[in-house]
Amino acid sequence: MNMKKRTATTRVVTQINRTAILDCLEENGPLSRKQIGAKTGLSPATVERLSAAMLAEGILAHEGMQQSSGGRPSNLLRAAGESRVIAAIEVRRDSAHGLLRDFGRKTVTTEVVEFDDDPATGAVSASTRLAGTLALTQRLVEAATSEKRELMGIGISVPGIVHDGRVMNTAELGWRDIALASIVASATDLPVHVENDANCIAFGEWALGAGRGTQSVASYLLGEGVGAGIVNNGEIYRGFRSAAGEVGFLFTERGALARYFTDQGDLESRIAGVASSHGQVRLAAPEAMQRLLDDAADKIPSAKDAADELFDLLAFSCGALATVLDPEVIILAGHLARHPAFAIREISARLVGRIPFPPRLVAGTLGDDGALLGVAEIITRQVRGSTYLA
């Protein structure tokens, strides 16, 4: 049997070596060429050739001189992360939030576009959300130009299922089978990545927040719906059709088999029903959930039955996540970060002794911008490799 040898091209080797130099400088700070070689194992000639090219491209910059111990002092080099930026956008029901961030993870500017209600319906339309998202994208492109930064790519977080850059279904936004990545890419001529919001939160917390240093994390997002994101060994697990983590469609009991579900699954619809039934005043879904959690944490007697049912449902789904995936940690986000210690205690108490390995539950540390910061990290890592190419 003939075995074709697999070899790396000069271009690939150059990419790897340039990446090694930049990663070394980002991790250690300014270094001399000799120090870079010692830490990366690259030859002096390779370090000299690649660093000269990267200085000319603005990817590296000089950072003073190394203190001499008797010999000739050496120039120090640093990663010039501020010269290039990415744009990150989070699309929500009523608004889109965006930022420009440089490769050193410093935010350059932020932008928000509020979506206007349709006068005929009194609600925001799906087309208005798309137009607003494109308007925010254009603002960020213009901001990068005015800041004299090179915009390298755009990451967009949305609720719902996203497959190959297409938003397949999101009840919150009213979008179905929208080729969002292609639409934005054609308008900007830039690389675009569109990702589910729970996946963005999971990746952001794994890279920058409560899951940093772990091998595997799952985010559990309680918002207008219920969703989970899964990260293992630095990779988002999306499943065959990018629907992994759609825990809102878990069955809670046999009665679910007598119904059909489209926008909301059994678990998700039951959680929404529990929140809306609490209290004397009818509230919109987000406000109803917030009120229930606030009253439960404050031990308001009238909230006890609804809160018990809510946390039973949350425990069912967290237990399913833990049993099937066995993540190192489950990170609670969205409304569950409102009273994190209370939520962790209530869910954990229901899982002990009932599944083989109850998960370690923690609150997310990235706050309301978890999805935005997560998709910023995703697109940064995607385009950084192309930036390092010779």
VMD Tcl script that draws the C-alpha trace (Angstrom):
set ca {
  {0.00 0.00 0.00}
  {1.39 3.40 -0.96}
  {1.57 5.87 1.90}
  {1.70 9.50 0.83}
  {3.93 11.49 3.13}
  {2.31 14.50 4.78}
  {4.65 17.45 5.05}
  {4.28 21.05 6.13}
  {4.72 23.78 3.53}
  {7.09 26.68 4.07}
  {4.05 28.92 4.53}
  {2.65 26.73 7.32}
  {6.02 26.56 9.08}
  {6.30 30.35 8.84}
  {2.81 30.75 10.30}
  {3.62 28.46 13.20}
  {6.90 30.25 13.93}
  {5.35 33.72 13.76}
  {2.56 32.54 16.05}
  {5.16 31.19 18.48}
  {6.94 34.56 18.59}
  {3.73 36.52 19.16}
  {2.40 34.10 21.76}
  {5.76 34.28 23.55}
  {5.68 38.08 23.67}
  {2.02 38.22 24.73}
  {2.73 35.79 27.56}
  {6.07 37.21 28.76}
  {6.05 40.87 27.77}
  {8.89 42.66 25.96}
  {11.88 40.42 25.15}
  {15.11 40.63 23.22}
  {15.58 38.51 20.10}
  {17.94 36.26 22.04}
  {15.34 35.75 24.78}
  {12.66 34.98 22.19}
  {14.91 32.33 20.70}
  {15.62 30.79 24.09}
  {11.92 30.57 25.00}
  {10.64 29.38 21.60}
  {13.54 27.21 20.48}
  {13.76 29.10 17.17}
  {17.16 29.75 15.64}
  {18.69 33.25 15.79}
  {18.41 33.56 12.01}
  {14.71 32.63 12.07}
  {13.93 35.05 14.90}
  {15.83 37.84 13.12}
  {14.11 37.26 9.77}
  {10.58 36.91 11.12}
  {10.82 39.72 13.66}
  {12.12 42.10 10.97}
  {9.11 41.30 8.77}
  {6.67 41.62 11.67}
  {8.18 44.97 12.71}
  {7.70 46.24 9.15}
  {4.07 45.08 9.19}
  {3.35 46.75 12.54}
  {2.65 43.44 14.28}
  {5.69 43.94 16.53}
  {7.06 47.17 17.99}
  {10.24 48.26 19.75}
  {10.01 48.65 23.54}
  {13.27 50.23 24.68}
  {16.58 48.54 25.42}
  {17.49 45.58 27.59}
  {19.65 46.52 30.56}
  {23.24 45.52 29.82}
  {25.45 43.48 32.16}
  {28.59 44.56 30.35}
  {27.91 43.72 26.72}
  {26.07 45.66 24.06}
  {22.41 46.29 25.08}
  {19.72 44.62 22.97}
  {16.51 46.05 21.56}
  {13.37 44.74 23.25}
  {10.37 43.73 21.14}
  {6.70 43.59 22.12}
  {3.49 42.47 20.45}
  {1.82 45.51 18.92}
  {-1.71 44.30 19.57}
  {-3.12 47.83 19.37}
  {-2.50 48.17 15.63}
  {-5.25 45.74 14.61}
  {-8.77 45.28 15.94}
  {-11.80 43.05 15.72}
  {-15.47 44.02 15.94}
  {-17.83 42.10 18.22}
  {-21.63 42.42 18.18}
  {-24.31 40.95 20.42}
  {-27.85 41.06 19.01}
  {-30.58 41.15 21.65}
  {-34.35 41.46 21.36}
  {-34.45 45.26 21.67}
  {-30.92 46.36 20.78}
  {-27.54 45.44 19.36}
  {-24.36 46.10 21.34}
  {-20.94 46.30 19.74}
  {-17.30 47.02 20.46}
  {-13.92 47.28 18.82}
  {-11.16 45.42 20.66}
  {-7.48 45.25 19.82}
  {-5.39 42.11 19.90}
  {-4.22 43.03 23.39}
  {-7.88 42.69 24.49}
  {-8.26 46.40 25.10}
  {-11.62 47.91 24.15}
  {-11.16 50.79 21.72}
  {-14.78 51.92 21.42}
  {-18.33 50.74 22.10}
  {-21.55 51.32 20.17}
  {-25.25 50.55 20.80}
  {-28.18 50.61 18.39}
  {-31.67 50.55 19.91}
  {-34.34 48.90 17.75}
  {-37.48 50.98 17.16}
  {-40.94 49.49 17.50}
  {-43.02 49.09 14.37}
  {-45.85 51.68 14.66}
  {-48.33 49.22 13.20}
  {-47.68 46.43 15.69}
  {-46.06 48.19 18.64}
  {-43.25 45.61 18.57}
  {-39.83 45.34 16.97}
  {-39.91 43.52 13.64}
  {-37.39 40.94 12.45}
  {-36.39 43.19 9.53}
  {-35.78 46.13 11.88}
  {-33.42 43.99 13.94}
  {-31.48 42.98 10.83}
  {-31.27 46.57 9.59}
  {-30.15 47.75 13.04}
  {-27.49 45.05 13.21}
  {-26.11 46.12 9.82}
  {-26.17 49.76 10.90}
  {-24.17 48.91 14.02}
  {-21.70 46.96 11.90}
  {-21.17 49.99 9.69}
  {-20.60 52.21 12.72}
  {-17.88 49.89 13.96}
  {-16.22 49.75 10.53}
  {-16.20 53.55 10.42}
  {-14.87 53.74 13.99}
  {-11.95 51.49 13.07}
  {-11.13 53.76 10.14}
  {-11.31 56.92 12.24}
  {-9.08 55.31 14.88}
  {-6.61 54.34 12.15}
  {-6.81 50.68 13.14}
  {-6.99 47.75 10.73}
  {-10.24 45.85 11.22}
  {-9.50 42.13 10.84}
  {-12.86 40.43 11.37}
  {-16.34 40.59 12.87}
  {-17.94 38.26 15.41}
  {-21.69 38.26 16.06}
  {-23.56 36.61 18.95}
  {-27.25 35.79 18.58}
  {-29.76 33.72 20.58}
  {-30.92 30.56 18.84}
  {-29.46 27.92 16.55}
  {-26.64 29.01 14.22}
  {-25.30 26.63 11.57}
  {-22.47 27.54 9.19}
  {-23.10 31.25 9.62}
  {-26.86 30.96 9.11}
  {-29.27 31.84 11.91}
  {-31.63 28.90 11.61}
  {-34.16 29.78 14.27}
  {-34.33 32.39 17.00}
  {-37.66 33.11 18.62}
  {-36.27 36.19 20.40}
  {-35.30 37.90 17.13}
  {-37.90 36.43 14.79}
  {-35.23 35.27 12.35}
  {-35.47 31.99 10.44}
  {-32.78 30.78 8.05}
  {-31.04 34.15 7.76}
  {-27.58 33.95 6.12}
  {-26.24 36.54 8.54}
  {-22.53 35.80 8.08}
  {-22.79 36.09 4.30}
  {-24.86 39.28 4.51}
  {-22.37 41.02 6.81}
  {-19.35 39.69 4.91}
  {-20.69 40.99 1.60}
  {-21.28 44.42 3.17}
  {-17.84 44.67 4.77}
  {-15.53 42.34 2.78}
  {-14.25 40.96 6.09}
  {-14.21 37.53 7.77}
  {-17.42 37.10 9.79}
  {-18.29 34.51 12.42}
  {-21.82 34.14 13.83}
  {-22.29 32.14 17.03}
  {-25.02 31.13 19.47}
  {-25.01 33.31 22.60}
  {-24.72 30.43 25.10}
  {-21.69 29.14 23.17}
  {-20.17 32.63 23.28}
  {-20.68 32.82 27.04}
  {-19.15 29.38 27.54}
  {-16.10 30.24 25.44}
  {-15.66 33.65 27.03}
  {-15.85 32.24 30.55}
  {-13.47 29.41 29.61}
  {-10.92 31.81 28.10}
  {-11.27 34.85 30.33}
  {-13.60 34.24 33.25}
  {-14.88 31.67 35.74}
  {-13.80 28.69 33.64}
  {-10.25 29.84 33.03}
  {-7.75 27.05 33.55}
  {-10.32 24.27 33.16}
  {-10.43 21.63 30.46}
  {-14.18 21.61 29.94}
  {-17.03 23.95 30.81}
  {-20.72 24.22 30.11}
  {-22.60 27.47 30.38}
  {-26.22 27.41 31.54}
  {-28.02 30.51 30.30}
  {-31.42 31.42 31.74}
  {-32.73 34.36 29.76}
  {-35.87 34.68 27.68}
  {-35.21 31.04 26.90}
  {-32.90 28.37 28.24}
  {-29.67 27.32 26.57}
  {-26.29 25.77 27.20}
  {-22.88 26.16 25.60}
  {-20.20 23.49 25.68}
  {-16.41 23.98 25.48}
  {-13.95 21.11 25.67}
  {-10.18 21.45 25.22}
  {-10.65 24.95 23.86}
  {-13.17 23.94 21.20}
  {-16.90 24.69 21.11}
  {-18.95 21.53 20.71}
  {-21.86 22.35 18.39}
  {-23.11 18.93 17.34}
  {-23.93 17.67 13.84}
  {-26.52 20.40 13.11}
  {-25.13 22.98 15.56}
  {-28.02 22.32 17.95}
  {-25.97 20.94 20.85}
  {-26.89 22.64 24.10}
  {-30.54 23.34 23.21}
  {-31.57 22.17 26.68}
  {-34.82 24.12 26.50}
  {-36.16 21.22 24.44}
  {-35.53 18.60 27.13}
  {-38.64 16.65 28.18}
  {-39.68 17.09 31.80}
  {-42.37 14.39 32.01}
  {-44.51 12.03 29.90}
  {-47.09 14.69 29.16}
  {-44.61 16.38 26.83}
  {-45.12 13.54 24.36}
  {-48.73 14.62 23.88}
  {-47.64 18.03 22.55}
  {-45.58 19.40 19.68}
  {-42.95 22.11 20.13}
  {-41.60 24.66 17.66}
  {-40.08 27.87 19.05}
  {-39.98 26.69 22.68}
  {-39.38 23.20 24.02}
  {-41.03 21.50 26.97}
  {-38.52 22.62 29.62}
  {-38.36 26.17 28.30}
  {-42.12 26.63 28.11}
  {-42.61 25.23 31.62}
  {-39.97 27.54 33.08}
  {-41.60 30.52 31.38}
  {-44.98 29.45 32.72}
  {-43.70 29.18 36.28}
  {-42.26 32.69 36.16}
  {-45.35 34.28 34.60}
  {-47.68 32.66 37.15}
  {-45.90 34.23 40.12}
  {-47.32 37.42 41.58}
  {-50.53 39.35 41.13}
  {-49.34 41.59 38.29}
  {-48.68 40.16 34.84}
  {-45.18 41.03 33.71}
  {-43.16 40.50 30.55}
  {-41.04 37.33 30.60}
  {-37.70 38.88 31.69}
  {-39.27 40.99 34.42}
  {-41.36 38.05 35.65}
  {-38.29 35.83 36.01}
  {-36.33 38.56 37.76}
  {-39.18 39.17 40.21}
  {-39.52 35.47 41.02}
  {-35.79 35.08 41.67}
  {-35.67 38.25 43.75}
  {-38.64 37.16 45.88}
  {-37.27 33.64 46.28}
  {-33.84 34.89 47.37}
  {-35.55 37.22 49.85}
  {-37.58 34.26 51.14}
  {-40.94 35.85 50.36}
  {-43.45 33.14 51.37}
  {-45.65 33.63 48.31}
  {-42.68 32.79 46.05}
  {-41.81 29.46 47.65}
  {-43.96 27.11 45.56}
  {-43.06 28.75 42.24}
  {-39.38 28.92 43.18}
  {-39.34 25.26 44.19}
  {-40.84 24.28 40.84}
  {-38.39 26.53 38.97}
  {-35.32 25.07 40.67}
  {-36.64 21.54 40.23}
  {-36.75 22.20 36.48}
  {-33.31 23.82 36.50}
  {-31.92 20.85 38.41}
  {-33.40 18.42 35.86}
  {-31.54 20.13 33.03}
  {-28.29 20.76 34.91}
  {-28.34 17.12 35.96}
  {-28.82 16.05 32.34}
  {-25.89 18.24 31.26}
  {-23.67 16.84 33.98}
  {-24.64 13.22 33.34}
  {-24.20 13.30 29.56}
  {-21.21 15.66 29.27}
  {-19.49 15.46 32.69}
  {-18.03 19.00 32.41}
  {-15.47 20.18 34.93}
  {-17.70 23.13 35.77}
  {-21.15 24.49 34.87}
  {-21.26 28.28 34.73}
  {-24.58 29.94 35.55}
  {-25.40 33.01 33.46}
  {-28.26 35.33 32.63}
  {-30.92 35.61 35.32}
  {-29.16 32.97 37.43}
  {-26.27 35.37 38.01}
  {-28.75 37.71 39.73}
  {-28.48 35.82 43.04}
  {-25.66 33.37 42.30}
  {-25.04 31.93 45.76}
  {-28.77 31.26 46.19}
  {-29.11 29.65 42.75}
  {-26.02 27.48 43.24}
  {-27.26 26.30 46.63}
  {-30.77 25.46 45.39}
  {-29.63 23.55 42.29}
  {-26.76 21.73 44.01}
  {-28.98 20.51 46.84}
  {-31.28 18.83 44.33}
  {-28.44 16.98 42.56}
  {-26.44 15.56 45.47}
  {-26.98 11.81 45.73}
  {-29.05 11.70 42.55}
  {-26.42 11.65 39.79}
  {-22.96 10.02 39.76}
  {-20.92 13.21 39.83}
  {-22.76 16.43 40.76}
  {-21.15 19.28 38.82}
  {-19.28 22.18 40.31}
  {-21.58 25.16 39.78}
  {-20.14 28.68 39.62}
  {-21.44 32.08 38.63}
  {-20.12 33.67 35.46}
  {-17.73 36.58 35.97}
  {-18.16 38.39 32.65}
  {-21.58 39.80 33.58}
  {-24.15 41.06 31.11}
  {-21.49 41.36 28.40}
  {-20.51 37.69 28.60}
  {-21.77 36.85 25.11}
  {-20.23 40.00 23.62}
  {-16.81 39.36 25.18}
  {-17.05 35.69 24.28}
  {-17.65 36.28 20.58}
  {-14.87 38.90 20.64}
  {-12.50 36.22 21.90}
  {-13.72 33.71 19.31}
  {-13.19 36.02 16.32}
  {-9.86 37.26 17.71}
  {-8.49 33.74 17.84}
  {-9.84 32.96 14.38}
  {-8.31 35.95 12.60}
  {-5.09 36.05 14.62}
  {-3.74 33.06 12.71}
  {-4.23 34.81 9.36}
  {-2.65 37.95 10.79}
  {0.48 35.97 11.61}
  {0.93 34.70 8.05}
  {4.00 35.95 6.19}
}
mol new
graphics top color blue
foreach p $ca { graphics top sphere $p radius 0.5 }
foreach p [lrange $ca 0 end-1] q [lrange $ca 1 end] { graphics top cylinder $p $q radius 0.2 }
display resetview
